[in-house]
Amino acid sequence: MEKLQRTLARITPVDKNTEKEAQKHLDNLTKPVGSLGVLEEIARKIAGITRNAKPTIPQKTSILMAGDHGVVAEGVSAYPQEVTAQMVLNFLSGGAAMNVLARHAGAKLIVVDIGVAADLPDHPILLNRKIAYGTANMARGPAMTREQAVAALEVGIEVAEQFIAEGTGLFGTGEMGIGNTTPSAAIAALYTGLSVAEVCGRGTGLDDQKLLHKIKVIEKALEINNPDPQDALDVLAKIGGFEIAGMAGVMLAAAANRVPVLVDGFISCAAAIIAANLHPHAVEYMLASHLSEEPGHAAALKLLHLEPFLRMKMRLGEGTGTALAMTMVDAALKIVHEMASFSEAGISGKLE
C-alpha cells in the first residue's frame, strides 16, 4: 500500500502553460492554424504532460498484462480459460497481432503474468508477477481481496517504473485474459450509470442467448458485491481483474512520472476508470488510442472525457490500438521538429 500511496502523492496536473507554448509553435508552422487537427492536439497534450514544448520522439514500451477470471466458470466467454495461457505463449513466440503491430511501431513489448491460471515458461519478454492463479468468481463473491487489488496495482507501478528508468517516454497498455470484458462491463456500468445491457458486448463472439446470460451474470455480480463507486479499491477488488489492476498501476506510474500513456480498448479503458478514480489528475496523462467495437467503450471514454483519435472497427485488445496510435504520436512530434516555420520557409503569413 505504501508504494501506491507514494505514487498517488506524486501526481500533479499537466502544465497548461507548456501546452500554450507548444500551440504557439504549431501556429507558426507553414499551414493554416489548426489545420493538422488531432496531430496538433496530440503534440500539445504531450507537451503539457512532459513539460517540454517540443517533445522528442519517445522510446516506446507496450506493457501487456495477462490474467485469468473465475467468472469464466459462469459461461461468459466463447473461448475456454486455457486460451489465456496459450495466447501468452503466442506472444512469447512473436506470432500475435500485438507482436506484429508493436514491431511496426518500434515499441518494446513486455508481457506480465499478473494472474494467469497456469505456470508459464521463462522468457526474455515475460515478467512473472503472478498475484494468484486467476481471480475468484465475482458472480459468487469478491473477485479478489483488497490486499490483492493493491498488490496488483503495485505490480503495474513497479513494472512501469522499471521501464521509465530505462528511458521509456511513451507507454501502451494492453491485456490478455479470457472473460475480461465481463468485469470491464461491470466497472463501466457502475461508473457510467448505464444499464449492464447498454455497456455489455459480445466479447470473444457470444451469440444472442449467451450475451443475455452474460448480462445477467454481471447484474448478479453487481448485486452480490455491491461495490462502492466512491472507493475505487473496493470496486477493483469486488468486480475487477488482475490485469485491469496492473494496467491501472501503469497509468498511475506514468502520471506520477509525467509520461504519456495510451489507453487501448474496453478493458484498458476500465483500468483507466479505476486509475482516474484513484487520482482525478491521472486521466490528464492518458491519450485514447481508438474507439473499439465493444458498446461500452464509447460510454467509458465519454466518462473520462477522452477523445479517441483512431476509428478502426477493432475489438481485439492486446494493446493493438495503442501500437497503431504510437505511429500517430511519432507523426505529431515529427511535425513539431521537422516542419518549417513561415519565416524559415520565406512564406508570407496570414493577412491581418
C-alpha positions as CSV (number, residue, x, y, z in Angstrom):
1,M,0.0,0.0,0.0
2,E,2.9,2.3,0.7
3,K,4.1,2.3,-3.0
4,L,0.6,3.0,-4.2
5,Q,0.2,5.9,-1.7
6,R,3.6,7.4,-2.7
7,T,2.7,7.2,-6.4
8,L,-0.7,8.9,-5.9
9,A,1.0,11.7,-3.9
10,R,3.3,12.5,-6.8
11,I,0.6,13.0,-9.4
12,T,0.0,16.7,-10.3
13,P,-1.9,18.4,-13.1
14,V,-0.3,18.7,-16.5
15,D,1.3,22.0,-17.4
16,K,-1.2,24.2,-19.3
17,N,1.4,26.9,-19.9
18,T,3.6,24.5,-21.8
19,E,0.6,23.4,-23.8
20,K,0.1,27.0,-24.8
21,E,3.7,27.4,-25.8
22,A,3.5,24.3,-27.9
23,Q,0.4,25.5,-29.7
24,K,2.1,28.9,-30.4
25,H,4.9,27.0,-32.1
26,L,2.4,24.9,-34.1
27,D,0.5,28.0,-35.2
28,N,3.8,29.4,-36.6
29,L,4.4,26.5,-38.9
30,T,3.7,26.6,-42.7
31,K,0.0,25.8,-42.5
32,P,-3.3,27.4,-41.6
33,V,-3.8,27.5,-37.9
34,G,-5.2,24.2,-36.5
35,S,-5.2,22.5,-40.0
36,L,-3.5,19.4,-38.7
37,G,-6.3,18.8,-36.3
38,V,-5.7,15.8,-34.0
39,L,-2.0,15.7,-34.7
40,E,-1.7,19.2,-33.2
41,E,-3.8,18.1,-30.2
42,I,-1.5,15.1,-29.6
43,A,1.6,17.3,-29.8
44,R,0.1,19.9,-27.5
45,K,-1.1,17.3,-24.9
46,I,2.3,15.5,-24.8
47,A,4.0,18.9,-24.4
48,G,1.8,19.6,-21.3
49,I,2.4,16.1,-19.9
50,T,6.2,16.2,-20.3
51,R,6.6,19.9,-19.5
52,N,8.5,20.3,-22.8
53,A,7.0,22.5,-25.6
54,K,9.0,20.5,-28.2
55,P,8.8,16.9,-27.0
56,T,11.3,14.5,-28.7
57,I,10.3,11.2,-30.3
58,P,9.9,8.9,-27.3
59,Q,11.2,5.4,-26.6
60,K,8.1,3.3,-26.6
61,T,7.1,0.3,-24.4
62,S,3.9,-1.7,-24.7
63,I,3.0,-3.5,-21.4
64,L,0.6,-6.4,-21.8
65,M,-0.9,-7.6,-18.6
66,A,-2.2,-11.2,-18.6
67,G,-4.6,-12.7,-16.1
68,D,-7.5,-15.1,-15.7
69,H,-11.0,-14.7,-14.3
70,G,-13.0,-17.0,-12.1
71,V,-16.2,-15.7,-13.6
72,V,-15.4,-17.7,-16.8
73,A,-17.0,-20.6,-14.9
74,E,-20.4,-18.9,-15.4
75,G,-20.1,-19.4,-19.2
76,V,-19.5,-15.7,-20.1
77,S,-16.9,-16.4,-22.8
78,A,-17.0,-18.1,-26.2
79,Y,-13.5,-19.5,-25.5
80,P,-12.2,-21.7,-22.7
81,Q,-9.9,-20.3,-20.0
82,E,-6.9,-22.2,-21.3
83,V,-6.7,-19.8,-24.2
84,T,-5.2,-17.1,-21.9
85,A,-2.1,-19.1,-21.3
86,Q,-2.0,-20.4,-24.9
87,M,-2.1,-16.8,-26.2
88,V,0.6,-15.7,-23.8
89,L,2.8,-18.4,-25.4
90,N,1.8,-17.0,-28.8
91,F,3.0,-13.5,-27.7
92,L,6.3,-15.1,-26.5
93,S,6.8,-16.7,-29.9
94,G,6.1,-13.4,-31.7
95,G,3.1,-14.6,-33.6
96,A,0.2,-12.5,-32.3
97,A,-1.3,-9.3,-33.8
98,M,0.2,-7.3,-31.0
99,N,3.7,-8.6,-31.8
100,V,3.3,-7.5,-35.4
101,L,2.0,-4.1,-34.5
102,A,4.5,-3.4,-31.8
103,R,7.3,-4.2,-34.2
104,H,5.6,-1.9,-36.7
105,A,5.5,0.9,-34.1
106,G,9.1,0.3,-33.0
107,A,7.9,-0.5,-29.5
108,K,9.3,-2.9,-27.0
109,L,6.6,-5.5,-26.0
110,I,6.6,-6.8,-22.4
111,V,4.2,-9.4,-21.2
112,V,3.4,-9.5,-17.5
113,D,1.9,-12.7,-15.9
114,I,-0.1,-11.0,-13.2
115,G,-2.6,-13.7,-12.7
116,V,-2.7,-16.4,-15.4
117,A,-4.2,-19.7,-14.2
118,A,-1.2,-21.7,-15.3
119,D,2.5,-21.8,-14.9
120,L,4.4,-20.2,-17.8
121,P,7.9,-20.8,-19.1
122,D,10.8,-18.3,-18.5
123,H,11.2,-15.9,-21.5
124,P,13.1,-12.7,-22.0
125,I,9.9,-10.6,-22.6
126,L,7.8,-12.3,-19.8
127,L,7.8,-10.9,-16.3
128,N,6.4,-13.3,-13.7
129,R,4.5,-11.1,-11.2
130,K,1.6,-13.6,-10.5
131,I,-0.7,-12.5,-7.7
132,A,-2.8,-15.7,-7.9
133,Y,-3.9,-18.2,-10.4
134,G,-6.8,-16.1,-11.7
135,T,-9.4,-14.1,-9.7
136,A,-12.3,-15.7,-7.8
137,N,-15.7,-15.9,-9.4
138,M,-17.2,-12.4,-9.0
139,A,-20.7,-13.7,-9.6
140,R,-20.4,-15.5,-6.2
141,G,-18.4,-13.1,-4.2
142,P,-15.4,-10.6,-4.5
143,A,-13.0,-11.2,-7.4
144,M,-10.1,-10.6,-5.0
145,T,-9.2,-9.3,-1.6
146,R,-8.4,-5.7,-1.1
147,E,-4.8,-6.6,-0.4
148,Q,-4.6,-8.4,-3.7
149,A,-6.1,-5.4,-5.5
150,V,-3.4,-3.2,-4.0
151,A,-0.7,-5.7,-4.8
152,A,-1.8,-5.9,-8.5
153,L,-1.8,-2.1,-8.8
154,E,1.7,-2.0,-7.3
155,V,2.9,-4.6,-9.8
156,G,1.8,-2.2,-12.6
157,I,3.6,0.7,-10.9
158,E,6.8,-1.3,-10.4
159,V,6.9,-2.5,-14.0
160,A,6.2,0.9,-15.4
161,E,8.9,2.5,-13.2
162,Q,11.4,-0.2,-14.3
163,F,11.0,0.9,-17.9
164,I,10.8,4.6,-17.2
165,A,14.2,4.2,-15.6
166,E,15.4,2.5,-18.8
167,G,14.2,5.5,-20.9
168,T,10.6,4.8,-21.8
169,G,8.8,8.0,-22.8
170,L,5.5,6.6,-24.0
171,F,3.5,3.6,-22.7
172,G,0.9,1.5,-24.4
173,T,-1.4,-0.6,-22.3
174,G,-2.7,-4.0,-23.3
175,E,-4.1,-7.2,-21.8
176,M,-4.9,-10.8,-22.3
177,G,-7.5,-12.6,-20.2
178,I,-10.4,-14.8,-21.3
179,G,-13.5,-13.4,-19.8
180,N,-12.2,-9.9,-19.1
181,T,-14.9,-8.0,-20.9
182,T,-17.2,-9.2,-18.1
183,P,-15.5,-7.3,-15.2
184,S,-14.9,-4.4,-17.6
185,A,-18.6,-4.1,-18.3
186,A,-19.4,-4.3,-14.6
187,I,-17.0,-1.4,-13.9
188,A,-18.3,0.6,-16.8
189,A,-22.0,0.1,-15.8
190,L,-21.2,1.1,-12.2
191,Y,-19.4,4.3,-13.1
192,T,-21.4,5.5,-16.1
193,G,-24.8,4.8,-14.5
194,L,-25.9,3.0,-17.7
195,S,-27.5,-0.4,-17.5
196,V,-25.4,-3.5,-17.9
197,A,-27.2,-4.3,-21.2
198,E,-26.1,-0.9,-22.6
199,V,-22.3,-1.4,-21.9
200,C,-22.0,-5.2,-22.3
201,G,-20.8,-6.6,-25.6
202,R,-20.2,-10.0,-27.2
203,G,-16.5,-10.1,-26.2
204,T,-14.9,-13.0,-28.0
205,G,-18.1,-13.6,-30.1
206,L,-21.1,-14.6,-28.0
207,D,-24.4,-15.4,-29.7
208,D,-27.6,-13.6,-28.6
209,Q,-28.6,-16.2,-26.0
210,K,-25.2,-16.2,-24.3
211,L,-25.0,-12.4,-24.4
212,L,-28.2,-12.3,-22.4
213,H,-26.7,-14.8,-20.0
214,K,-23.5,-12.7,-19.7
215,I,-25.6,-9.6,-18.8
216,K,-27.4,-11.5,-16.1
217,V,-24.1,-12.7,-14.6
218,I,-22.8,-9.2,-14.5
219,E,-26.0,-7.9,-12.9
220,K,-25.7,-10.7,-10.3
221,A,-22.1,-9.8,-9.6
222,L,-23.0,-6.1,-9.0
223,E,-25.9,-7.1,-6.8
224,I,-24.0,-9.6,-4.7
225,N,-20.9,-7.5,-4.2
226,N,-22.5,-4.0,-4.0
227,P,-19.2,-2.2,-4.9
228,D,-18.8,1.3,-3.6
229,P,-18.1,3.7,-6.6
230,Q,-16.6,6.2,-4.1
231,D,-13.9,3.6,-3.2
232,A,-12.1,2.5,-6.4
233,L,-10.1,-0.1,-4.4
234,D,-13.4,-1.6,-3.3
235,V,-14.6,-1.7,-6.9
236,L,-11.4,-3.2,-8.2
237,A,-11.4,-5.9,-5.5
238,K,-15.0,-6.9,-5.9
239,I,-15.6,-6.8,-9.7
240,G,-12.2,-6.2,-11.2
241,G,-9.3,-8.3,-12.6
242,F,-5.6,-8.6,-12.0
243,E,-4.7,-7.4,-15.5
244,I,-7.2,-4.4,-15.1
245,A,-5.4,-3.5,-11.8
246,G,-2.0,-3.9,-13.4
247,M,-2.8,-1.6,-16.3
248,A,-4.3,0.9,-13.8
249,G,-1.0,0.8,-12.0
250,V,0.9,1.5,-15.2
251,M,-1.3,4.5,-15.8
252,L,-0.7,5.9,-12.3
253,A,3.0,5.4,-12.5
254,A,3.0,7.2,-15.9
255,A,1.1,10.1,-14.4
256,A,3.4,10.3,-11.4
257,N,6.5,10.4,-13.7
258,R,5.0,12.7,-16.3
259,V,5.0,10.1,-19.1
260,P,2.1,9.9,-21.6
261,V,0.2,6.6,-21.6
262,L,-2.0,5.3,-24.4
263,V,-5.3,3.7,-23.4
264,D,-6.3,0.8,-25.7
265,G,-9.8,-0.7,-25.9
266,F,-12.6,-1.5,-23.5
267,I,-10.6,-3.4,-20.9
268,S,-7.8,-0.9,-20.9
269,C,-10.5,1.8,-20.5
270,A,-11.9,0.0,-17.5
271,A,-8.4,0.2,-16.0
272,A,-8.4,3.9,-16.8
273,I,-11.6,4.4,-14.9
274,I,-10.1,2.8,-11.9
275,A,-6.9,4.9,-12.2
276,A,-8.9,8.1,-12.6
277,N,-11.0,7.4,-9.5
278,L,-7.8,6.7,-7.5
279,H,-6.5,10.1,-8.6
280,P,-8.5,12.7,-10.6
281,H,-5.4,14.1,-12.4
282,A,-4.3,10.7,-13.6
283,V,-6.5,10.9,-16.7
284,E,-4.7,14.0,-17.9
285,Y,-1.7,11.8,-18.8
286,M,-3.8,9.5,-20.9
287,L,-4.5,9.5,-24.6
288,A,-7.3,7.4,-26.0
289,S,-5.8,5.5,-29.0
290,H,-9.0,4.2,-30.7
291,L,-12.7,3.5,-30.4
292,S,-13.4,-0.2,-30.2
293,E,-16.5,-2.1,-31.3
294,E,-17.4,-3.0,-27.7
295,P,-20.5,-1.0,-27.0
296,G,-19.4,0.1,-23.5
297,H,-16.1,1.7,-24.8
298,A,-17.6,4.9,-26.1
299,A,-19.5,5.4,-22.9
300,A,-16.4,4.8,-20.8
301,L,-14.3,7.2,-22.9
302,K,-17.1,9.8,-22.6
303,L,-17.0,9.4,-18.8
304,L,-13.2,10.0,-18.9
305,H,-13.5,13.0,-21.3
306,L,-11.1,11.2,-23.7
307,E,-11.5,11.5,-27.4
308,P,-10.1,8.6,-29.4
309,F,-8.1,9.5,-32.5
310,L,-8.5,6.3,-34.4
311,R,-11.7,4.5,-35.5
312,M,-10.6,1.2,-37.0
313,K,-13.6,-1.1,-36.1
314,M,-11.2,-3.1,-33.9
315,R,-12.1,-5.2,-30.8
316,L,-9.1,-7.5,-30.3
317,G,-7.5,-5.8,-27.3
318,E,-3.9,-6.9,-26.5
319,G,-2.8,-3.2,-26.9
320,T,-3.2,-3.3,-30.7
321,G,-4.9,0.1,-30.8
322,T,-2.1,1.7,-28.8
323,A,0.5,0.2,-31.1
324,L,-1.2,1.8,-34.1
325,A,-1.6,5.1,-32.1
326,M,2.1,5.2,-31.4
327,T,2.7,5.8,-35.0
328,M,0.4,8.8,-34.9
329,V,2.3,10.1,-31.8
330,D,5.5,9.9,-33.8
331,A,3.9,11.7,-36.7
332,A,2.7,14.5,-34.5
333,L,6.1,15.0,-32.9
334,K,7.9,14.9,-36.2
335,I,5.6,17.8,-37.3
336,V,6.9,19.8,-34.3
337,H,10.6,19.2,-35.1
338,E,10.7,18.9,-38.9
339,M,8.1,21.3,-40.3
340,A,9.4,24.7,-41.3
341,S,8.0,27.9,-39.8
342,F,6.8,30.7,-42.1
343,S,10.0,32.7,-41.5
344,E,12.3,29.8,-42.1
345,A,10.5,28.9,-45.4
346,G,10.3,32.5,-46.6
347,I,6.5,32.3,-46.8
348,S,4.2,35.1,-46.0
349,G,2.0,34.7,-43.0
350,K,-1.8,35.2,-42.7
351,L,-3.1,38.7,-43.5
352,E,-4.1,40.7,-40.5
